[in-house]
Amino acid sequence: MSKLTFPDMTSDASAIGSFIASFIASVTLAEWSVLAGIVTALVTCAANVAYMRRKDAREQRQAELAEREAMARLERGCK
C-alpha cells in the first residue's frame, strides 16, 4: 500500500472537480427539471413518513389512554 503524495491528492481532486463541472455543464434545463422533481418527491416522501410515524405514535398513546380510562370506569362501576 503506497502513501498518497500531495501531487497525487491534488490531481485526484482536480479530476473530481472537472468531472463535476463537466456534468453540471452537460445537464440541460429539462434534465434539471427532472432532477428537481425527483428530489422534491423524495423530500415529500421522507416528510410524509416522518409525519405518519408521529401520527401513529400519537394515536397509539391516545388508544392506550382511552383503554386505561375505560378500565378505570369499569372498576369504579363494579364496586
SULBEL-V604275 format. One line per field, one symbol per residue. burial: b if it has 24 or more other C-alpha atoms within 12 Angstrom, else e. Layout:
burial: ???
This chain:
burial: eeeeeeeeeeeeeeeeeeeeeeeeeeeeeeeeeeeeeeeeeeeeeeeeeeeeeeeeeeeeeeeeeeeeeeeeeeeeeee
